[in-house]
Amino acid sequence: MFYEEEDEYEEIGDKEGLIQKFEECQKEAKIGFFSSEEYEYLINLFIQGQNLDSALKAVDWALEQYPHATDFMLDKSRILAFMGQTNEAMSLISKAEDFLHETEELLFSKAFVFYQQEKYTESINCCEKLLPLVEGMDEPEEQVYCILGLCYVRLGKAEQAVPFFIKVLHQNPEMEEVAEELLDCYELLGRLAEVEEFYQEFTDKNPYSVRAWHNLGRYYMRTLRFTDAYKAFEYTTLIDEENADGFFQLGNVLMNLERYEEALAQYEEALRLERSAEYYCHIGACYEQLKQYEKAISAFKKAIQYEDDYADAWYGIGTSLNSCDKCFEAIHFLQKALKHDPENGQYWAALAYSEYETGNVISSLSAYEKANDLDPQDAITLLEWANIYFEQGDYDHAAEILENGIAEVEDYGDLIYHLTAYLLLAGRHQIALRYFEKALSEFFDKHEEIFVYFPQAETRRILDKIINQYR
């Protein structure tokens, strides 16, 4: 029912041979003959593997052979919904309704397509009709709970979503996406402590559940309790010594604690157990933090060998080259990163830095503007962008960038002192001193920064007089 586990297809003998036969038919562009059970297996397999093109091909062939099979119509409706073709999906459901009453499969397909169409109330109505029909059937029930939880989240009703996500995780703690949704809900409700209670109770009852300990570790990471996170992820590696992700998460904890050499050892252990572009990329990031840039670049290149479109690896090479003052070479790699992830503000900021260092001021300013549009809360980008105008002697423009940025950045201490400096340089003393007093009242400990720009004795005497009022 719905999306089946592989052990539901035990009657199918040579599964590998079946897949090979399907692939050969695809290559020869001919429709193969398969039994309805074999089609069901293939469609489910491709959906689970997110190979939607092959899933669509398999269901189309199935409907050629079994044109009135409503199960295949509903399978196709869900595949089309996954692919964003929701109107076509709903048309197929309407066609299936000519043959079916409100069966479990029909209601589930309608609920799923309504969800994809962002018609959340209609999806909830279908799920409520469906729940009594699937009660006690673990996997179908879990899938319905999941849709209900997601619908309530999208409707802004986190309180109502929580019980459904908890039911899903009680049945299947492996659902990492649901665990993240639950965390988000509790955070939105200001009840994050309840997540810890839930997972501690769950791990007490299921002490050998790797995923439960993993989810508890993720909660501790979210709440910046890195020591507790380390213990939780360490349990996952003690339960399963071949658990590559556990060692990877231990590395992430140590990276947050700036214990880079220890993090490197954990990432390398993860890599020993499982080759992954992500693991190579994090190894590269460790070497970058340790200022071992050649080793960092080597690791990032290995990540690209595994996954050519892994944008973070291209970005890592670019930033490592920037750190080696090879900014001209860095531009190529940063442009490659942006090709794969053009909406990443961090990538645009790195490219902007490279462009400026190679003398391409106009290109740099354009890239910084793009970076700021994508991530207006990045204080470092704002400071670097404004600094270009400062170095060009355009103090008013530099001040304008930071003045706009203060409205977006939560911790704007650095920005406001730089803004004060730029306003003083622009001759706008009255407004500069107003900002300076605001900076002193909110971020006194950073006040020495302004003297980088104003070492002159006369200006210092005026500023010192104001500073002494806030000591």
Secondary structure as the mmCIF struct_conf table of DSSP 4:
data_model
#
loop_
_struct_conf.conf_type_id
_struct_conf.id
_struct_conf.beg_label_comp_id
_struct_conf.beg_label_asym_id
_struct_conf.beg_label_seq_id
_struct_conf.end_label_comp_id
_struct_conf.end_label_asym_id
_struct_conf.end_label_seq_id
BEND BEND1 TYR A 3 TYR A 3
HELX_RH_3T_P HELX_RH_3T_P1 GLU A 6 TYR A 9
TURN_TY1_P TURN_TY1_P1 GLU A 10 GLU A 11
HELX_RH_AL_P HELX_RH_AL_P1 LYS A 15 LYS A 27
TURN_TY1_P TURN_TY1_P2 GLU A 28 ALA A 29
HELX_LH_PP_P HELX_LH_PP_P1 ILE A 31 PHE A 33
HELX_RH_AL_P HELX_RH_AL_P2 SER A 36 GLN A 48
TURN_TY1_P TURN_TY1_P3 GLY A 49 GLN A 50
HELX_RH_AL_P HELX_RH_AL_P3 LEU A 52 GLN A 65
BEND BEND2 TYR A 66 TYR A 66
TURN_TY1_P TURN_TY1_P4 PRO A 67 HIS A 68
HELX_RH_AL_P HELX_RH_AL_P4 THR A 70 PHE A 82
TURN_TY1_P TURN_TY1_P5 MET A 83 GLY A 84
HELX_RH_AL_P HELX_RH_AL_P5 THR A 86 GLU A 97
TURN_TY1_P TURN_TY1_P6 ASP A 98 PHE A 99
BEND BEND3 GLU A 102 GLU A 102
HELX_RH_AL_P HELX_RH_AL_P6 GLU A 104 GLN A 116
TURN_TY1_P TURN_TY1_P7 GLN A 117 GLU A 118
HELX_RH_AL_P HELX_RH_AL_P7 TYR A 120 VAL A 134
TURN_TY1_P TURN_TY1_P8 GLU A 135 GLY A 136
HELX_RH_AL_P HELX_RH_AL_P8 ASP A 138 ARG A 154
TURN_TY1_P TURN_TY1_P9 LEU A 155 GLY A 156
HELX_RH_AL_P HELX_RH_AL_P9 ALA A 158 GLN A 171
TURN_TY1_P TURN_TY1_P10 PRO A 173 GLU A 174
HELX_RH_AL_P HELX_RH_AL_P10 GLU A 176 LEU A 189
TURN_TY1_P TURN_TY1_P11 GLY A 190 GLY A 190
TURN_TY1_P TURN_TY1_P12 LEU A 192 LEU A 192
HELX_RH_AL_P HELX_RH_AL_P11 ALA A 193 LYS A 205
TURN_TY1_P TURN_TY1_P13 PRO A 207 TYR A 208
HELX_RH_AL_P HELX_RH_AL_P12 VAL A 210 ARG A 222
TURN_TY1_P TURN_TY1_P14 THR A 223 LEU A 224
HELX_RH_AL_P HELX_RH_AL_P13 PHE A 226 ILE A 239
TURN_TY1_P TURN_TY1_P15 GLU A 241 GLU A 242
HELX_RH_AL_P HELX_RH_AL_P14 ALA A 244 ASN A 256
TURN_TY1_P TURN_TY1_P16 LEU A 257 GLU A 258
HELX_RH_AL_P HELX_RH_AL_P15 TYR A 260 LEU A 273
BEND BEND4 GLU A 274 GLU A 274
HELX_RH_AL_P HELX_RH_AL_P16 ALA A 277 GLN A 289
TURN_TY1_P TURN_TY1_P17 LEU A 290 LYS A 291
HELX_RH_AL_P HELX_RH_AL_P17 TYR A 293 TYR A 306
TURN_TY1_P TURN_TY1_P18 ASP A 308 ASP A 309
HELX_RH_AL_P HELX_RH_AL_P18 ALA A 311 SER A 323
TURN_TY1_P TURN_TY1_P19 CYS A 324 ASP A 325
HELX_RH_AL_P HELX_RH_AL_P19 CYS A 327 HIS A 340
TURN_TY1_P TURN_TY1_P20 PRO A 342 GLU A 343
HELX_RH_AL_P HELX_RH_AL_P20 GLY A 345 GLU A 357
TURN_TY1_P TURN_TY1_P21 THR A 358 GLY A 359
HELX_RH_AL_P HELX_RH_AL_P21 VAL A 361 LEU A 374
TURN_TY1_P TURN_TY1_P22 PRO A 376 GLN A 377
HELX_RH_AL_P HELX_RH_AL_P22 ALA A 379 GLU A 391
TURN_TY1_P TURN_TY1_P23 GLN A 392 GLY A 393
HELX_RH_AL_P HELX_RH_AL_P23 TYR A 395 ILE A 406
TURN_TY1_P TURN_TY1_P24 ALA A 407 GLU A 408
BEND BEND5 GLU A 410 ASP A 411
HELX_RH_AL_P HELX_RH_AL_P24 GLY A 413 LEU A 425
TURN_TY1_P TURN_TY1_P25 ALA A 426 GLY A 427
HELX_RH_AL_P HELX_RH_AL_P25 HIS A 429 GLU A 442
HELX_RH_3T_P HELX_RH_3T_P2 PHE A 444 VAL A 452
TURN_TY1_P TURN_TY1_P26 TYR A 453 TYR A 453
HELX_RH_AL_P HELX_RH_AL_P26 ALA A 457 ASN A 468
TURN_TY1_P TURN_TY1_P27 GLN A 469 TYR A 470
#
